[in-house]
Amino acid sequence: MEFQLSEEHLMIQKAARDFAQNDCLPGVIERDEKQQFPREQVMKLAELGFMGMMVDPAYGGAGMDTVSYVLAMEEISKVDASTSVCMSVNNSLVCWGLETFGSEEQKLKYLTPLAQGRKDGELYIGAFLLSEPEAGSDATSQRTTAEDMGDHYLLNGTKNWITNGSSASVYLVIAQTDASKGSRGINAFIVEKSWAGVTVAAKENKLGIRGSDTHTILFNDVKVPKENRIGADGFGFTFAMKTLSGGRIGIASQALGIASGAYELALAYSKQRKAFGKEIMHHQAIQFKLADMATRIEAARLLCLKAAWEKDHKMDYTLSSSMAKVFASETAMWTTTEAVQIHGGYGFVKEYHVERLMRDAKITQIYEGTSEVQRIVISRSILK
């Protein structure tokens, strides 16, 4: 069992850290306040090869492993979770799903520019459309329909909580084709935002990850060519569940980064702030908080890396990714709250960053499978 990172992994980690400090940190507070999509940052990620990290170079990707992806996600999330979630969705949900289950034609047409993050010099990213107003954790209750019209499908319905909703050029849409078949009547489709009948609707005014554009997407009689269905008829639900398992590694890594960023800020602050005649790091109450932070973060990191390692070795990583996701997200929420506490009144103001990290942490317990859903997945696995 090897616990040391390779030279390549260390180089990727450093590149991500440098990007976070040089390109994400400047203006991160303003982007959060204004709910401004980090377009320049995402374009730079594309230049670095971070928008299709694990995609085969034959399809425009960087050909890196999942461990590299975890390392990069952690470093970027320490500073700017709004940027890292754009990267996560494009890598884990969109590119991985297309590369693993898409046809050769779909890969050449859509995966290649998505992995490069650009097309004709413009930003080109994707979004994953599963959630609906009445179908979040219960993904089988799809109200969006795709009626088989012979040579095409007719798509109608509403999707919400969509990350990259207005910035994406391509949507992977999960829709019900035959309700009588339940989950086996669900399909997955590649839909272009520019098609007639596609409407980008309300933008959500969120607690955290405010730079990420989260929208409701409407479909009104959208004609989807038959060749844009992913996999065999009825494969959509399986596609969504398998894709989300990998996505959980990305969000677990994001949560890990948020926790790590808050811990590093709290540690530095504890060495500077004085109370009762000495730096607060000398008070046992603060020392114990920092010790617990460091321990939980290290445990979360090992869970993330284990899930990534299993994925890279073609093993079943469903259990590991759920464990990593639930533990890392709860670690992020706890650690950021403690970081605010260590900062005292300064932790409550924006310029010290920890209040933003605390707001960003909360969503990691909710999206790509709530903590409750993760515990269902884990319990089912261990009780088999």
C-alpha positions in Angstrom: 0.0 0.0 0.0 1.6 3.3 -1.2 0.8 6.5 0.6 3.2 8.7 -1.3 2.1 10.8 -4.3 4.0 10.3 -7.6 6.0 13.1 -9.2 3.2 13.6 -11.7 0.6 13.8 -9.0 2.7 16.4 -7.1 3.1 18.5 -10.3 -0.7 18.4 -10.9 -1.4 19.4 -7.3 1.1 22.3 -7.6 -0.5 23.5 -10.9 -3.9 23.4 -9.3 -2.7 25.2 -6.1 -1.0 27.9 -8.2 -4.1 28.4 -10.3 -6.2 28.7 -7.2 -4.0 31.3 -5.6 -3.2 33.3 -8.7 -6.4 33.1 -10.7 -9.2 32.3 -8.3 -8.3 34.1 -5.1 -8.3 37.6 -6.7 -11.9 38.7 -6.9 -13.4 35.6 -5.2 -15.3 37.7 -2.7 -16.7 40.0 -5.3 -17.8 37.2 -7.5 -19.6 35.6 -4.6 -21.4 38.9 -3.7 -22.4 39.6 -7.3 -23.2 35.9 -8.2 -20.8 36.3 -11.1 -20.0 33.2 -13.1 -16.2 32.6 -13.1 -15.8 32.5 -16.9 -12.2 33.6 -17.0 -11.3 31.0 -14.4 -13.1 28.2 -16.2 -11.4 29.2 -19.5 -8.1 29.0 -17.7 -9.0 25.6 -16.4 -9.6 24.5 -20.0 -6.1 25.7 -20.9 -4.7 23.6 -18.1 -6.5 20.5 -19.3 -8.6 20.4 -16.1 -12.0 20.4 -17.8 -11.5 16.9 -19.2 -8.8 15.6 -16.9 -9.7 11.9 -17.1 -10.8 11.8 -20.8 -8.7 9.8 -23.3 -6.4 12.2 -25.3 -8.0 10.7 -28.4 -11.1 12.7 -27.5 -9.3 15.8 -26.5 -8.8 15.0 -22.8 -5.7 15.1 -20.6 -5.7 11.4 -19.9 -5.0 11.8 -16.2 -6.2 9.5 -13.4 -8.9 10.0 -10.8 -6.3 10.6 -8.1 -5.1 13.6 -10.0 -8.6 14.8 -10.3 -9.1 14.6 -6.5 -5.9 16.5 -5.9 -6.8 19.3 -8.3 -10.4 19.5 -6.9 -9.1 19.9 -3.3 -6.7 22.7 -4.1 -9.2 24.7 -6.2 -12.0 24.2 -3.7 -9.8 25.5 -0.9 -10.2 28.9 -2.5 -13.2 29.0 -4.8 -15.9 26.2 -4.7 -17.9 28.0 -7.3 -15.2 27.4 -9.9 -14.5 23.9 -8.7 -18.1 22.8 -9.0 -18.1 23.8 -12.7 -15.0 21.7 -13.2 -16.6 18.8 -11.2 -19.8 18.7 -13.2 -18.0 18.8 -16.6 -15.5 16.1 -15.6 -17.5 13.7 -13.4 -21.0 13.9 -14.8 -20.8 15.1 -18.4 -17.4 13.9 -19.8 -17.2 10.7 -17.9 -20.8 9.7 -18.8 -20.3 10.4 -22.5 -16.9 8.6 -22.6 -18.1 5.6 -20.8 -21.5 5.1 -22.3 -21.7 7.3 -25.4 -21.4 6.1 -29.0 -18.3 6.8 -31.1 -20.3 9.5 -33.0 -21.4 11.1 -29.8 -17.9 11.2 -28.4 -16.4 12.8 -31.6 -19.2 15.4 -31.8 -19.7 16.3 -28.2 -17.0 14.8 -25.9 -14.0 16.2 -27.7 -15.0 19.9 -27.3 -16.4 19.3 -23.8 -13.1 17.7 -22.7 -11.2 20.7 -24.1 -13.7 23.1 -22.5 -13.9 25.2 -25.6 -15.1 25.2 -29.2 -14.2 27.7 -31.9 -12.4 29.7 -29.2 -15.5 30.0 -27.0 -16.3 28.3 -23.7 -17.9 24.9 -24.2 -19.0 23.0 -21.1 -21.8 20.7 -20.2 -24.5 20.2 -17.5 -26.3 17.2 -16.1 -30.1 17.5 -15.8 -31.6 15.0 -13.4 -33.4 16.9 -10.6 -36.9 18.2 -11.1 -39.3 20.2 -8.8 -40.7 16.9 -7.6 -37.9 14.5 -8.3 -34.7 15.1 -6.3 -33.4 12.2 -4.2 -36.2 10.1 -5.7 -34.8 10.0 -9.2 -37.3 7.5 -10.5 -40.1 10.1 -10.3 -39.3 11.8 -13.5 -42.0 14.1 -14.9 -39.9 15.3 -17.9 -41.0 13.1 -20.8 -39.4 12.1 -24.1 -42.1 10.8 -26.4 -40.9 8.5 -29.2 -42.0 10.0 -32.5 -40.3 7.5 -34.8 -37.2 9.4 -36.1 -36.9 11.6 -33.0 -38.0 12.1 -29.4 -40.2 15.0 -28.3 -38.9 16.4 -25.0 -41.1 18.2 -22.6 -40.6 19.1 -18.9 -38.8 21.1 -16.3 -35.4 20.5 -14.7 -34.1 22.6 -11.7 -31.0 23.1 -9.6 -28.9 22.8 -12.7 -25.3 23.7 -12.3 -23.8 25.4 -15.4 -27.4 25.9 -16.4 -26.9 29.1 -18.5 -23.2 28.6 -19.3 -23.4 25.1 -20.7 -23.7 24.4 -24.4 -24.7 20.8 -23.9 -27.2 19.2 -21.5 -27.3 15.5 -20.6 -31.1 15.2 -19.9 -32.7 12.3 -18.0 -36.4 11.8 -19.1 -39.2 9.4 -18.9 -40.1 7.6 -22.1 -42.4 4.9 -20.9 -43.9 5.5 -17.4 -45.4 1.9 -17.3 -41.9 0.5 -17.1 -40.8 2.6 -14.1 -37.1 3.1 -13.9 -36.6 0.9 -17.0 -38.6 3.4 -19.0 -36.2 6.2 -18.4 -33.6 7.4 -21.0 -30.7 9.8 -21.2 -30.3 12.3 -24.1 -27.8 14.8 -25.3 -29.5 18.1 -25.9 -28.0 21.3 -27.3 -29.0 24.5 -25.5 -29.4 26.3 -28.8 -32.2 24.0 -30.0 -35.7 25.4 -30.4 -37.9 24.8 -27.3 -35.0 25.0 -24.8 -35.4 27.8 -22.3 -33.0 28.9 -19.6 -35.3 30.1 -16.9 -34.9 31.4 -13.3 -31.5 31.7 -11.8 -31.3 30.6 -8.1 -30.2 33.1 -5.5 -28.2 30.7 -3.3 -26.7 30.6 0.2 -23.4 29.4 -1.2 -21.4 28.6 -4.3 -23.0 31.8 -5.5 -20.6 32.2 -8.5 -21.9 29.0 -10.0 -24.9 29.6 -12.2 -27.7 27.4 -11.0 -30.9 27.6 -13.2 -34.2 26.0 -14.0 -34.3 24.7 -17.6 -37.5 24.3 -19.5 -38.2 22.0 -22.5 -41.2 22.6 -24.8 -41.6 20.2 -27.7 -37.8 19.9 -28.2 -37.0 17.6 -31.1 -34.1 15.3 -30.0 -32.6 13.1 -32.8 -32.6 9.4 -32.1 -28.8 9.3 -32.4 -28.7 11.6 -29.3 -30.1 9.0 -27.0 -27.3 7.6 -24.8 -27.2 3.8 -24.7 -30.0 1.3 -25.3 -33.7 2.1 -24.8 -34.4 2.2 -21.0 -30.8 2.7 -20.0 -31.3 6.2 -18.6 -31.8 5.5 -15.0 -28.7 3.2 -14.9 -26.7 5.8 -16.7 -27.7 8.4 -14.1 -26.9 6.2 -11.1 -23.5 5.1 -12.5 -22.6 8.6 -13.4 -23.5 10.0 -10.0 -21.3 7.4 -8.3 -18.3 9.0 -9.9 -19.7 12.5 -9.4 -19.7 11.8 -5.7 -15.9 11.5 -5.8 -15.8 15.0 -7.2 -18.1 16.5 -4.6 -16.3 14.7 -1.8 -13.1 16.2 -3.1 -14.7 19.6 -3.2 -15.9 19.2 0.4 -12.4 18.1 1.4 -11.0 21.3 -0.2 -13.5 23.5 1.5 -12.6 22.0 4.9 -8.8 22.2 4.1 -9.1 25.8 3.1 -11.0 26.7 6.3 -8.5 24.8 8.5 -5.5 26.5 6.9 -7.0 29.9 7.5 -7.9 29.1 11.1 -4.4 27.7 11.7 -2.8 30.8 10.4 -5.1 33.1 12.3 -4.5 31.3 15.5 -0.8 32.0 15.2 -1.4 35.8 14.8 -4.4 36.6 17.0 -3.5 37.3 20.7 -5.8 36.9 23.7 -5.0 37.0 27.4 -1.4 37.9 26.6 -0.5 35.1 24.1 -1.4 33.8 20.6 -4.6 31.9 20.8 -2.8 28.8 19.4 -1.4 28.4 22.9 -4.9 28.0 24.4 -5.9 24.4 24.7 -9.5 25.2 23.6 -8.1 26.3 20.2 -5.5 23.5 20.1 -8.1 20.8 20.5 -10.3 22.4 17.7 -7.3 22.4 15.3 -6.3 18.9 16.3 -9.8 17.6 15.5 -9.9 19.6 12.2 -6.6 18.1 11.1 -7.7 14.5 12.0 -11.1 14.7 10.3 -9.7 16.3 7.2 -7.0 13.6 6.9 -9.6 10.9 7.3 -11.7 12.5 4.6 -8.7 12.8 2.3 -7.9 9.1 2.6 -11.5 8.2 1.8 -11.5 10.4 -1.3 -8.2 8.9 -2.5 -9.3 5.4 -1.8 -12.5 5.9 -3.9 -10.4 7.4 -6.7 -7.9 4.6 -6.5 -10.6 2.0 -6.8 -12.1 3.8 -9.8 -8.7 3.9 -11.5 -8.3 0.2 -10.9 -11.7 -0.6 -12.4 -13.1 -1.8 -9.1 -16.6 -1.2 -7.7 -16.2 2.1 -6.0 -19.9 2.8 -5.2 -19.5 2.1 -1.4 -16.2 4.1 -1.2 -17.5 7.1 -3.1 -20.6 7.3 -0.8 -18.5 7.0 2.3 -16.1 9.6 1.0 -19.0 11.9 0.1 -20.9 11.7 3.3 -17.9 12.0 5.6 -16.1 14.7 3.6 -19.2 16.9 3.3 -20.0 16.6 7.1 -16.4 17.3 7.8 -16.6 20.4 5.6 -19.7 21.7 7.4 -18.2 21.1 10.9 -14.7 22.4 10.1 -15.9 25.6 8.5 -18.2 26.3 11.5 -15.2 25.8 13.8 -13.0 28.0 11.6 -15.6 30.8 12.0 -15.6 30.3 15.7 -11.8 30.4 16.0 -11.8 33.7 14.0 -14.4 35.1 16.4 -16.1 38.3 15.2 -13.7 38.5 12.2 -15.0 35.1 11.1 -18.4 36.7 10.6 -17.1 39.2 8.0 -16.4 38.5 4.3 -12.8 39.7 4.1 -11.6 36.7 6.2 -13.1 34.2 3.8 -14.2 31.6 6.3 -17.9 32.7 6.4 -18.0 32.1 2.6 -16.4 28.6 3.0 -19.1 27.8 5.7 -21.9 28.8 3.3 -20.3 26.9 0.4 -19.9 23.8 2.6 -23.6 23.2 3.2 -24.4 22.3 -0.4 -21.9 19.4 -0.3 -24.3 17.6 2.1 -27.1 18.0 -0.4 -26.2 17.8 -4.1 -25.2 14.7 -6.0 -27.0 12.6 -3.4 -27.8 13.9 0.1 -26.1 12.6 3.2 -29.3 10.6 3.9 -29.1 9.0 0.4 -25.4 8.2 0.9 -26.3 6.4 4.2 -29.0 4.4 2.3 -26.3 3.4 -0.3 -23.8 2.5 2.4 -26.3 0.5 4.6 -27.6 -1.5 1.6 -24.0 -2.4 0.7 -22.9 -3.5 4.1 -26.2 -5.4 4.8 -26.1 -7.5 1.6 
